[in-house]
């Protein structure tokens, strides 16, 4: 709790908070005493997570929005800030994956994945930056993947989006440093999440060998608890088994 007081705001905004890494992170932060601002597409699942977090004695604002719709992002973040003010920590976790040879990917699917994995992060950051600057700083954590630095057949669009996200985060960190705003990536190997159950992903991985979402949530809290004088530019977590 002492480290949390380093922040001018003890509120964390988490996207994609209805399941997987986002839900686990919301619950972990709530257990540590952080107030929350949560956004996800599925309103019913999101409210269930929000209720569980509120039961831990923290204040939770929640709004449902599909971040793959570029017209929905700004309104969702504005709604959360109207309810709960400006957060001290922003965790851009919402994302998706797509497996297909690059030669076969329809333009609509390429644009959909870029909107969700890259452009929505850009939009969220633009929406929170004025408040972060006004309060004297904050921390933005963008969830990346080791796919940003490696080439995996049929994962080309996903690899490209994560490489773009990594570059965006580095540039954002440099531009906002003078405002006291830190930007970092948490780079992940395979994590056992519902992503592998979605119709756009065809993969035969050993789910038991993947990182558990609880470990990722603990790591995100660790990053958030670091003093304002320290920036973890990137932290990488990989399963002990390596790339699956």
C-alpha positions as CSV (number, residue, x, y, z in Angstrom):
1,X,0.0,0.0,0.0
2,X,2.9,2.4,0.7
3,X,4.1,2.0,-2.9
4,X,0.7,2.6,-4.2
5,X,0.7,6.0,-2.5
6,X,3.4,7.1,-4.9
7,X,0.6,7.8,-7.4
8,X,-1.4,11.0,-7.5
9,X,-4.4,8.8,-8.4
10,X,-4.8,5.3,-6.9
11,X,-7.2,4.3,-9.7
12,X,-6.4,1.8,-12.4
13,X,-8.1,1.7,-15.8
14,X,-8.1,-1.7,-17.4
15,X,-9.4,-2.5,-20.9
16,X,-10.6,-6.0,-21.8
17,X,-11.5,-6.5,-18.2
18,X,-14.4,-9.0,-18.5
19,X,-12.3,-12.2,-18.7
20,X,-8.8,-13.6,-19.0
21,X,-5.9,-11.4,-18.1
22,X,-8.1,-8.3,-17.7
23,X,-10.5,-9.9,-15.2
24,X,-7.6,-11.5,-13.2
25,X,-5.8,-8.1,-13.1
26,X,-8.9,-6.3,-11.9
27,X,-9.4,-8.7,-9.1
28,X,-5.7,-8.6,-8.1
29,X,-5.6,-4.8,-8.1
30,X,-8.9,-4.6,-6.1
31,X,-7.4,-7.0,-3.5
32,X,-4.5,-4.6,-3.2
33,X,-6.8,-1.7,-2.6
34,X,-6.9,0.0,-5.9
35,X,-10.1,1.7,-7.2
36,X,-10.9,0.6,-10.8
37,X,-12.2,1.8,-14.1
38,X,-13.1,-1.2,-16.3
39,X,-14.1,-1.5,-19.9
40,X,-15.0,-4.6,-22.0
41,X,-17.3,-5.6,-24.8
42,X,-19.5,-8.1,-22.8
43,X,-21.6,-6.1,-20.4
44,X,-22.8,-9.1,-18.4
45,X,-19.4,-10.6,-17.8
46,X,-18.0,-7.1,-17.1
47,X,-20.6,-6.4,-14.4
48,X,-19.9,-9.8,-12.8
49,X,-16.1,-8.9,-12.5
50,X,-17.0,-5.4,-11.3
51,X,-19.3,-6.7,-8.6
52,X,-16.6,-9.2,-7.4
53,X,-14.1,-6.3,-7.2
54,X,-16.6,-4.1,-5.3
55,X,-17.0,-6.8,-2.8
56,X,-13.3,-6.3,-1.9
57,X,-14.2,-2.7,-0.7
58,X,-13.0,-0.6,-3.6
59,X,-14.8,1.8,-5.9
60,X,-15.4,0.4,-9.4
61,X,-16.7,2.2,-12.5
62,X,-17.5,0.0,-15.5
63,X,-18.7,0.6,-19.0
64,X,-19.2,-1.8,-21.9
65,X,-17.8,-0.9,-25.3
66,X,-16.5,-2.7,-28.4
67,X,-13.0,-1.3,-28.8
68,X,-12.8,-2.7,-32.3
69,X,-15.3,0.1,-33.2
70,X,-13.2,3.2,-33.5
71,X,-16.2,5.4,-32.8
72,X,-16.8,3.8,-29.4
73,X,-13.4,4.2,-27.7
74,X,-13.4,7.9,-26.8
75,X,-16.9,7.9,-25.4
76,X,-16.2,4.8,-23.3
77,X,-13.1,6.4,-21.7
78,X,-14.8,9.7,-21.2
79,X,-17.7,7.9,-19.4
80,X,-15.2,6.1,-17.1
81,X,-13.4,9.4,-16.3
82,X,-16.7,11.1,-15.6
83,X,-17.5,8.4,-13.1
84,X,-14.1,8.0,-11.5
85,X,-11.8,10.8,-12.5
86,X,-8.4,10.4,-14.1
87,X,-6.6,7.1,-13.3
88,X,-3.1,6.8,-12.2
89,X,-2.4,3.6,-14.1
90,X,-3.8,2.7,-17.5
91,X,-3.5,-1.0,-18.6
92,X,-4.3,-1.5,-22.3
93,X,-5.1,-5.2,-22.2
94,X,-7.9,-5.6,-24.7
95,X,-6.8,-7.5,-27.8
96,X,-7.4,-10.4,-30.1
97,X,-5.5,-12.7,-32.5
98,X,-6.0,-14.1,-35.9
99,X,-4.3,-17.1,-37.6
100,X,-4.1,-17.3,-41.4
101,X,-1.4,-17.0,-44.0
102,X,-0.8,-13.4,-44.9
103,X,-1.7,-14.1,-48.5
104,X,-5.2,-15.1,-47.5
105,X,-6.1,-12.5,-44.9
106,X,-9.0,-10.3,-46.0
107,X,-8.4,-6.6,-45.7
108,X,-11.4,-6.3,-43.3
109,X,-9.8,-8.8,-40.9
110,X,-6.4,-7.0,-41.1
111,X,-8.0,-3.7,-40.3
112,X,-10.1,-5.2,-37.5
113,X,-7.1,-6.6,-35.7
114,X,-5.1,-3.4,-36.1
115,X,-8.0,-1.4,-34.7
116,X,-8.2,-3.6,-31.6
117,X,-4.6,-4.3,-31.0
118,X,-3.0,-1.0,-32.0
119,X,-5.4,1.8,-32.9
120,X,-7.7,1.4,-29.9
121,X,-4.6,1.7,-27.6
122,X,-3.6,4.9,-29.4
123,X,-7.2,6.2,-28.9
124,X,-7.3,5.2,-25.2
125,X,-3.9,6.9,-24.6
126,X,-5.0,10.1,-26.4
127,X,-8.2,10.1,-24.2
128,X,-6.3,9.9,-20.9
129,X,-3.2,12.0,-21.7
130,X,-4.8,15.4,-20.9
131,X,-5.8,14.2,-17.4
132,X,-2.5,12.4,-16.8
133,X,-0.6,15.6,-17.7
134,X,-2.9,17.8,-15.6
135,X,-2.4,15.6,-12.5
136,X,1.4,15.5,-12.9
137,X,1.9,12.1,-14.4
138,X,0.9,8.4,-14.4
139,X,1.7,5.1,-15.9
140,X,0.6,3.4,-19.1
141,X,1.1,-0.3,-19.4
142,X,0.5,-1.9,-22.9
143,X,0.2,-5.7,-23.1
144,X,2.5,-6.9,-25.9
145,X,3.7,-10.4,-27.0
146,X,6.9,-12.1,-27.9
147,X,5.3,-12.3,-31.3
148,X,6.4,-8.7,-31.7
149,X,10.0,-9.9,-32.0
150,X,9.5,-13.3,-33.7
151,X,8.1,-14.6,-36.9
152,X,5.4,-17.3,-36.6
153,X,3.8,-18.7,-39.7
154,X,0.0,-18.0,-39.9
155,X,0.4,-15.5,-37.0
156,X,1.7,-12.7,-39.3
157,X,-1.0,-10.2,-38.7
158,X,-0.8,-10.6,-35.0
159,X,3.0,-10.4,-35.0
160,X,2.7,-7.2,-37.0
161,X,0.2,-5.6,-34.7
162,X,2.3,-6.3,-31.6
163,X,5.5,-5.0,-33.3
164,X,3.6,-1.8,-34.0
165,X,2.3,-1.6,-30.4
166,X,5.9,-2.0,-29.1
167,X,7.1,0.9,-31.3
168,X,4.1,3.0,-30.3
169,X,4.9,2.5,-26.6
170,X,8.5,3.4,-26.9
171,X,7.7,6.6,-28.8
172,X,4.9,7.5,-26.3
173,X,7.4,7.1,-23.4
174,X,9.8,9.5,-25.0
175,X,7.2,12.1,-25.8
176,X,5.5,12.1,-22.4
177,X,8.5,11.8,-20.2
178,X,8.6,15.5,-19.5
179,X,5.0,15.3,-18.2
180,X,5.8,12.6,-15.7
181,X,4.0,10.0,-17.7
182,X,5.7,6.6,-18.0
183,X,4.8,4.1,-20.7
184,X,5.9,0.4,-20.6
185,X,5.2,-2.9,-22.3
186,X,4.6,-6.2,-20.6
187,X,5.7,-8.7,-23.2
188,X,4.1,-12.1,-22.8
189,X,4.7,-15.6,-24.1
190,X,1.6,-17.8,-24.4
191,X,-0.9,-17.3,-21.6
192,X,-3.8,-19.6,-20.9
193,X,-6.7,-17.3,-21.8
194,X,-10.0,-17.5,-23.8
195,X,-8.1,-16.1,-26.8
196,X,-7.4,-19.7,-27.8
197,X,-11.1,-20.5,-27.8
198,X,-12.0,-17.7,-30.3
199,X,-13.1,-18.6,-33.8
200,X,-10.3,-16.5,-35.4
201,X,-7.5,-18.6,-33.8
202,X,-6.6,-22.1,-34.8
203,X,-3.7,-23.4,-32.7
204,X,-2.9,-26.7,-31.1
205,X,-0.8,-25.6,-28.1
206,X,-0.4,-27.3,-24.8
207,X,-2.5,-25.0,-22.6
208,X,-1.1,-26.6,-19.4
209,X,2.4,-25.3,-20.4
210,X,1.2,-21.7,-20.8
211,X,1.5,-18.9,-18.2
212,X,-1.4,-18.7,-15.9
213,X,-3.4,-15.4,-15.9
214,X,-2.8,-15.0,-12.1
215,X,1.0,-14.7,-12.7
216,X,0.4,-12.0,-15.3
217,X,-1.9,-10.1,-13.0
218,X,0.7,-10.3,-10.2
219,X,3.3,-8.9,-12.6
220,X,1.1,-6.0,-13.7
221,X,0.6,-5.1,-10.0
222,X,4.4,-5.3,-9.5
223,X,5.0,-2.9,-12.4
224,X,2.3,-0.5,-11.1
225,X,3.8,-0.5,-7.6
226,X,7.2,0.7,-8.7
227,X,8.2,4.2,-7.6
228,X,7.6,7.1,-10.0
229,X,11.4,7.6,-10.3
230,X,11.7,4.1,-12.0
231,X,10.5,3.0,-15.4
232,X,10.5,-0.7,-16.4
233,X,10.7,0.0,-20.1
234,X,9.7,-3.6,-20.9
235,X,9.3,-6.8,-18.8
236,X,9.1,-10.1,-20.6
237,X,7.4,-13.2,-19.2
238,X,7.8,-16.5,-20.9
239,X,6.6,-20.0,-20.1
240,X,9.5,-22.2,-18.8
241,X,8.8,-24.4,-21.9
242,X,9.6,-21.5,-24.2
243,X,7.7,-20.6,-27.3
244,X,4.9,-23.2,-27.7
